[in-house]
């Protein structure tokens, strides 16, 4: 296997078995040679721009990513397909809906495409290998395409899963909540009624942690915003009387929504600037190793 083939294969493994003609050109194939890859035993054509490695398993991620790659530019899945990809119940992934800007002039037959004037990079992320709008942008789009009652229920799900917060919605509206943009009025009503400190119904994970803490006799409150002059992020639990914070991280969402550098800086500010002792556990520990929950809090208390 020559270097070009090896590079394409490695790239395809990171992209659900997919590459584009442009990817092939970037590793040294001519335009003609790149398009003729589909005539080999390794690749098949999905569109005139997207190729699939024949050994790769078909999956929802592959189908969604194929549409994004075919549209190119800053395309990201949005609306109910994005809600489904973030794990919200009752939302269909099909047909695929993409959000793009004028930076992408291409159209794809694999999805319905919506165009907006701008989509700053901070409002889209790669989640489970597929570019999708961030939860705040998704909230706006849900108010644009759903009945208000359903949009409220879905955005409450995003909030209860800690995928967004009152502060993040307020910041988003300040940057992207232009008058006339579909969904803006509904999202503003939603936020204005709840504010920064709204507590949606506890998720199953939060309820489980609270039960474990109660059983251990550890007095903690859930979903408390902690920090000094500058808000340093929403955390899961804070001790009722001591400067102790327990963060429960999600294996499913953490990598998509939190940059490692930002996460380290956030914890440093909580500990060094605001005087908290912070302990972190993963949601997998809550279910598989429940004793670690109380152990983590006691470890933080011991450091005070």
N, C-alpha and C positions, 0 to 999 in steps of 0.2 A: 504494500500500500504506500503510494507516494505521499509526500507531505500535504499536498492540497486535499487529497481524499481523506487523509487522517484528520486534518483540521475541520473539514466539513462534517465528518462523522462525530467528532467531539462536540461541535456546536449543536448538531441535531440532538444529541443526548441531553443537552441543557434546554432544548426547546421542544420537548415532546415529540421528537423525531422529525422536526421540520427545519427547512432552510429556505432561503429565497434565492432567486437568480442573482440578486445583488450580492448576497453573501458569497456565492461561488466566484463572482467577479473579484470580490475583495481579496480572496486567497490566491488569485492568479489565473483564473479561467477567463478566456475571451467570452464575449457575449454569446457567440455561436456555440462554443464548447459548453458553456453553462446551461444553455437551453437544451443541449443534446444529452445532458445527464439523465434525463428521463428515459432515454433509449437504452440505458445500462440496466444491469440486474439489481443495482442498489437503490435507485430512486424511481419514484413515479410522480406524475404531474397532478397536483390538486387544482391549481389555476395556472395562468400563464406566468405568474410570478412566484408561486409557492410550490416546493417539492417536498415529498414525504419519503423518508427512508423506509424501504419495503419491510424491514424487520421490526419496525416500531409498532407497538400495540396501539390500536385506536382507543381514544378516550375523549371525555368531554373537554379536558384541557387542550388536547390536540385540535379539536374542532373549533374551540373558541380562539386559540392562538392563530390558527390558519386564517381566520377572518381578520384578525388584527394585523398580521403580517401582510396580507393581501392589500389591505387599505393603506398600510405604511404610515409614515409620519408619526404623529403623536396620538394615533388612535388608541382608544381604551374601551373596554366593554362598559356598558352603563345600563340604567333602568332595571327592570326585573331580572335580566340575566346577571347583572352585577350583584343584585341583592341575593340571588341564589348562590352565586360564587362566594359571597361573604357568609353564607350559611343560614340565611333567613328562610324560614319555612313558608310554604305556600306560594313560592315565586318560581316561574318557569324560566329555564335557560334558553328556550327556543321560542320564536326565532331570535337570533343574536341581534343585539342593538349596539352600535358603536357610537362614541362621541369623538369627533375630530374637529380640527380647526382648518382654516384656509391654508395652513402649512402642508396639508395633505390634499393634493388635487385628484388623487386616484379614487376610484369607486370600486367596490367589490360586490359580487353577486352572492357572497356568503353571509351578508348581514345587511340590516337596514342601518343607514348612516345618518347621524344628526350632526350638523355643523354649527359651532359657536365661534365667536370672534377670537377668543383666547382661552387656553387651558394651561395655566402655569404648571410647571412640572411638579410642584408640591401638592397638587390636587389630584394626582394619579400615582399609582404604585403598581408594582408587580406582586401579585398575590397568587401563591401556588403556581408560579410560572406564567401567569397570564396578566398583561397590563389591564388594569381596571381603575375606575374612578375611586377616589378615597371616599370613606363613609360620609363625610360632610357634603361632597358634591352629589353623592348618591341620594342623600336626604333631600336635597333640592330637586333632583330629578323625580324622586318618588312623589313629591307634592305636585310635580308637573303632569304625571301620567296616571296617578291613582286617585280614587275618591279620597277626600280629606280624611275620613275615618280610617281607611286602610293605611294611608300614608302615615298617620299618627302612630298606629299600632306597629308598623314596620320600623319607623325611626326610634320608637321606644325600645324595640329589640336591639337596634344598633347601640343605643345608649346603655342598656342593661348589660351588654356584652363588653362594654368599655371600648367600643370601636370609635366612639366620639364622646364629647362632653359638652356641657353648656358653653364653656369658654371656647372650645374649638369651633362650635357652630357660630358663636358671636364673631369670632375672628374671620371665619369663612364669609359670613354675610357682609362684614366690613370690606372685604376684598372683592367678592364675586357677586354680592347681592344687588345687582343693578336693577333699577326700576324697569319693568317690562320683561325681564328674563323669566321665562316660564318656571313656576314653582317658588319664586322668591316670596310672594305674598303669603303663601301657605306656610313656608318655613319660618318666616318672621312671626306669624301668629303663633306657631308652635313654640318658638323660643321665647317670645314675650310673655306667654302664659306660664312658662316654667322657670325661666331664668337660669343662672349659672348653677344653682344649688339643687336643682330638681333631682330626686332620687327615683328612678323608674323601678318597677318591680324587680326584686332580686333574681338573678339568674340561678339556675340549679347549682352552679359552682359556688356562688356566693353563699347560698343557703347552706350548702354542705360545710363550708369553712366556718360559718357562724355556729353551726351545730357542734362542730368539733371544738371550737373555742369555748363555747358555753359548757360543754361536757368537762373540759379541762379547768374550768373556773377562771378563765382569762377574760377580763372585761375589755372588749374591743368594739368599736363602732365601724360600720361598713361605709365605703365610698365617701371618705372625708378628703376634701381638698386641703393639702398641707403645704406650708411654705411661708416665707416672710414677705418682704416687700414685693418680690416677684413670684408669680405663681410657678411652681415647679412640677406641676402635673398631678393628675388625679391618681390616687392610690386606692387600694382595696379596703384596708383596715388600719385604724389608728387606735392605740390604747386610750382608754377613757381618762386616765390621769397622768400617764407617763409619756415622754416624748419618744414613743416607739411606733414604728410603722411596719406593717407586714404587707408586702406586695405579692400578689398571686399572678404570675405571668402565664400567658396562654401559648402553648406550643404551636397552635394553629395560626395565631394572628401576630405574634410578637415580631417575627422576622420581617413581615410585610410592612408593619406600621412604625417600627422603631429602629432608627439607625444606631449602631453600636456606640458611636461617639456621643450622640445625643443622650443615650441612655446612661452612659457613664457620667456625663456632665450633670444630668438631672439628679442622680444619686449623690454626687459630690456636693451639690448645692443643698440638698436635704440634710446631709450629714455635717458638712463643714460650715455652711452659712446659717442654717436654720436649727442646728443642734439636735437632729433626730438620730436615733439608732435605727437603721433600716435592715430588715431581713427580707430575702426573696425566696419564694418557693414556686414550683411549677404546678400547673393544674394536674399533671399526671401524678405528682406526689399526693395530692389531695385524695385521689381515689385509690391509688395503689399502696401508698405508705402514709396513712392518715396521721400517725403519731408525729410525723415531721412538722405538722402545723403548729402544735403547742411548743415543740422543741425549738422551732425557729423564733417564736416570740420570747421564750425564756432566754435564748441565747442573746437576743437584742437587749433584754432587760439587764443581763449580767454585764454588758459592756457600758452601762451608764455610770 
